[in-house]
């Protein structure tokens, strides 16, 4: 499935909805990817109890934090070539708002085997052309 399309958003949501429940892992994130083949793309993720409840195009009215990155860095994140925390520390991933929620509170979720399996499956199914 082509990266940053409605089909891709839905596939990511379906995969993320199967993650194990983790109370306290709730966050709404807006993502802005600049320089994609389709120009600037904005989408949002709604995390509830450690699962992806929603991934869809557009900004979310109640976003608690936002990510901004360039298309090559976004592709590197999705493909697994770039760790999100490393990208943040290198300035390749800009995080605004409640960044500490994502940076610190979500670390156990992002380090879990289940999350790593999810990201590997998404990377394998994503077409960047």
C-alpha positions, -999 to +999 in steps of 0.1 A: +000+000+000+012+035-009+026+055+020+004+084+033-027+073+015-061+066+031-055+029+026-022+032+044-038+051+073-065+024+077-040-004+075-018+012+102-049+018+124-060-018+120-026-031+129-022-007+159-057-016+172-044-052+178-017-041+202-022-052+238-041-029+260-019-006+282-038+017+305-024+052+307-009+052+272-033+078+257-022+106+234-035+125+203-007+133+178-008+155+147+019+146+121+030+169+093+052+154+065+068+180+042+080+173+007+061+142-001+053+134-037+018+148-029+033+179-011+027+185+025+006+158+041-010+161+075-025+132+095-033+124+131-030+094+154-053+088+184-038+064+209-061+050+236-049+025+262-018+017+241-037+010+209-043+030+178-079+040+178-077+063+148-052+072+121-066+096+094-058+124+071-060+160+085-053+176+118-071+166+150-089+193+169-077+180+203-041+171+194-018+171+224+014+171+205+026+174+170+054+159+149+069+176+119+094+160+096+106+159+060+095+131+037+129+113+036+130+112+074+094+100+076+102+072+052+133+063+073+110+062+104+084+040+088+110+016+072+128+012+105+160+028+094+156+057+118+146+054+155+121+081+164+140+091+196+172+093+176+155+114+149+142+137+177+176+141+192+192+148+158+165+174+150+151+154+121+118+149+140+104+181+155+080+175+184+058+203+199+032+204+226+032+176+252+064+161+239+073+147+273+043+124+271+056+109+239+093+111+247+092+097+282+057+082+290+054+063+258+089+048+259+078+014+274+052+011+246+076+020+219+102-004+232+078-033+235+081-064+213+045-060+201+052-024+189+084-035+171+064-062+154+038-037+144+063-013+129+081-041+110+048-053+095+039-018+085+073-012+069+070-045+050+036-035+036+044+001+027+052+012-008+072+044-010+070+049-048 
